[in-house]
Amino acid sequence: MQWSSLLSVVLAAPFAHALLRFPCSQLVIERFDPLVTPGIVSPHLHQIIGGVCYLRTYFNLSIPSAYDPATASCSTCRFKENKSNYWTAVLYFKHPNGTFMRVPQMANQYVGSPNGGMTVYYIQPPNGAKVTSFPRGFRMISGDPFIRNNTWIPPNTAVSRALTFRCFSDNFGNNNGSPGAGTDTVNLPKQKCTGGIRSNIYFPSCWDGVTLDPPDHHSHVAYPEGPLPSDGSLFFNANPCPSSHPVRLPMIFMETVWDTRQFNMWPTDGSQPFVYSMGDPTGYGQHADYVFGWEGSALQRAMDTCIDISGIPESCSVLTIQTDAQINSCKQAVQVNEVTEGQYLPRLPGCNPVQPGPARATMFSTCDAVSTTGGVPSSTATAAPPPTTSMPSSAQAAHYAQCGGRSYNGPTTCQAPYTCKYSNDYYSQCL
């Protein structure tokens, strides 16, 4: 988000209140989902950020309800006390020849140089209402990976704008208004976004005050009721919680900036070429999971005392700030032996045929994908046919292509007149 633009909006708001805004670098990209499919490999791929959280080892197939965040060995988030985990589906580019390439994430504006990942917000209501921190053991989800339309959602409600996309022009252009407002769409943008695509995900911020994690992972929480503010966004929503869910929580909001700039092969049939890892080419099925993991009373202290409306991490003195080097060094090795990125794949990881809807998607009945952990991915585990369109020679990379960094093994020379611009140790581009 363009922070200077947001600040001008915040300062103009009649009841501007506090928020935290911080980056979390990538922990791992893995077919794990310990909320929805605990104990087994997930049907589809997720990008995961936050704490290496279980018994000082790793983010695992299951996270016990009694998990103590103090046992985490590190966190990819800016605040050291935040050992929570957050994950969302992964975006892929579908080549005209039917193969798939993972779309990388890039750092958001004004967050430093995290290695991919997401930007996380904890937002208090603009009317200054008291918020209560999540208790230990709290989990929730936002969104539904199986939906492929939004005709069932009442318009001008929080649910109708909880999951949206912003289509950036060059250099984070077209970044006007709060997330979910203005020209933001509830479906994946159907035009080229020359500066990338940002996904906007709001979690519910009202709790029943009792249940930590029901079987469906969402009935214990709700969005504030009533029509949205005039800008159509949840960001400054001061509406009250429903009586069934009276406890006001910090509103968690997550942004992922997908670097679509390097994928210039746009379909000529009016469709768009991106698809989520669960086989969703519409974007309606984007979703996210949250497992609370702040140490002790750290989050409540922050909500009580960090009332600087800028949201800048340095303005919250009760929390410990980690450097880019520290959050980027917190990593986890992939545990499912499959290739998910770095080459064109013949199919999406797991068993996820593209299902455009509008009917609900269904699970693939006979799946032959890897279903256990162990070993390490082999670069030859899946072979994909090469793209059929003209590509640069192996010694050169095209405009916006990746061109360097410790974890990238592709071309390091950019086509003239472009040069390799350093972003961080894991990602650079021909610009």
Secondary structure, DSSP 4 states (H G I P E B T S, - for coil): --HHHHHHHHHHSTT---EEEEEE-EEEEES--TTTSTTS--SS-EEEEEB--BTTTB--S---TT--GGG-S-BSBSBTTB--EEEEE-EEEE-TTS-EEEPPB-PPTTS---SS-EEEEEE--TT-----PPPTT-EEEES-TT----TTSPTTSTGGGSEEEEEEBGGGBS--SSTTSTT-BSS--SS--TTEEEEEEEPP-EE-SS-S--TTSSTTEEPPPSPPPTT--STT--PPPPTTS-EEPPEEEEEEEE-GGG-----SSS---EEETTTBSSSTT--EEEE--B-TTHHHHHHHH---TT--GGG-TTSPBPPHHHHHH------B-S--SSS-BSS-TTT------SSPP---SS--S--SB-S---TTSS--PPPSS----TT-B-TT-B---TT--S---BPTT--EEEEETTEEEE-
